[in-house]
Amino acid sequence: DEACEQLARGGRKYGVGFTIIDQQLDQLFSNEKSRAIVSNCAVKAIFGMDKGIVDSFVCKAISLTEREQEMISVLAKGECILHAGMQRAMCRVVASPQEHELFSTSLGEAV
């Protein structure tokens, strides 16, 4: 955690991109160092998740409006709320056919 925190803090000074992708937010927000990493990310994409997770973890690390908190629990697959500084926007992420072929996790599509 400490090395990642230092990378996140120091990297922004030099224009370094730092990407965190996590599906287990309880672990990501479980300690102060992890929360510091998230708070130092300039852009955050928050995809749909259970309202309980939003209440417990996300609201502590990212300031969401009440409307955004409600929206997160009903977002469709690929939809997210994009945070960049004080700006927020709804976004839909769609994989290209090549990306879909490479990264699909659907058992019915396994090659």
N, C-alpha and C positions, 0 to 999 in steps of 0.2 A: 504494500500500500504506500509506503513512504517514497519508494522510487517513482511510482506512478504519479504521486502528488507533486514531486519535484519536477518531473517531466511536464506535467500540465501547467504548473505555475511558470516555470522557466521558458517553456516552449513558446508561449504566447508573446514573450518579449522579442523573439526572433522570427516570428511568423510561421512557426511550426504548427502543422495540423495535428490534432490529437482526437482520435475517435474512440468512443466507448460504446459498445453494444452489449446490453445485458437484459436477460429475461427474468432474472431473480432480483428484483429491486430490494427485497428485504436484506439481501447480502450487500448490495451496492450501497445502501444507505445505513448500514449497520454501525458504522463508526465515523468519527469526525474526519478522518483523512479521506475516506471515500466521498463524503459529502463535499469536502473541499475540492476534490477533483471535478465533481459535477458542477459545482458553482463556478469553476474556472473555465468551463467549456463555453465558448462564445455562441455556439448554435446548438440547440437541443431539439430533437424530433421525438415527440411523445406519442407513441402509438396507443391504440385501444387497450384497456386493461380493466380488471375488476374494480368496482368502486371502493371496496375495502382497501385495496392496495394503494389507490390514489389517496384516500384519506390518511392512511398510516404512514406512507413513505414519501410520495411525490410532493405533497403539499408542504412537507417539512423542508425539502431541498429546493423546490421550484415554486415561485409564487404564481399560482393559478387563480383565475377569477372563478367565481361560483359556476358560471356558465361553462367554462372550460372543464371544470371538474365533472360536470354532468355529461358533457360531450364525450369525454374520454371513455366513459363506460358504454357508449353506443356507437363508437366509430367502427366502420366496416374494415375488412381486411385491406391493408395497404394505406389506410387513411391515418393522418397524424396531425398534431398541432405543432407547427414549427415556431420555435422561439429563437430570435436573434436580437439580443439586447432587449430593448423595450418593444420591439416589433413582434407581432404574432400573426400567423396565417394558417389557414387550413391547407393541407397538402395531401395529394394522393401519389403514392410511389408505385410505379408500374414497371415491372421487369421487361426488358427486351426479350424476344424469343430466345436469343442465345443465352442470356442470363437465366431465364426460366429453365432452360434445358440443363444448365450447369448446376443450378442451386435449388431446384425444387425438392422439397422434403416430403411431398405427397407419395405415399406408398404405391398408389395406383399408377404413378408416372415413372416408377423406378425402371432404369434401363438395364 
